[in-house]
Amino acid sequence: MDDLTSLRHVATFCGNCDCGCPELYVDDDAPADRRIVITDDFGQRIQMSHDQFDDLVAAAKNGSLDRTRLPAVV
């Protein structure tokens, strides 16, 4: 994955292991439509605007993303 040291770290999702948990960053030097950076534990990243991220957060808060959860494997 590209070097992330120049990005501002916001959050780590999980963080209870050493497997490369997904993380949220802000790239203050990126164009406005690519300023929010989310990395995954496979070395990939997505970039989006603040407005797109705000839409994602709103969807999570209002419960519309709840249906994406898979049932627990027993």
Phi, psi and omega in degrees: 000153178300159178296129182256003187296335180275357181267153177270117181285134181247313185203151171243130182262106184110268177073004182263014182213185179239045186253006182082054184303154175301145181222156179244131180228163169240129177255095184295340181267353182281160172302152185305328182278002181225020189285328179272130182236126175242125178255154175246178183277009177249008178087011179262165178213152170238152178231142182209170178279167175299321180297318178296318179295319177301320177296319178297315179297318179297319179295322178293318181293324183273001173091358183290347176267354182300328182290350178281348180290133178273149176297149179296139177275130184256000000 
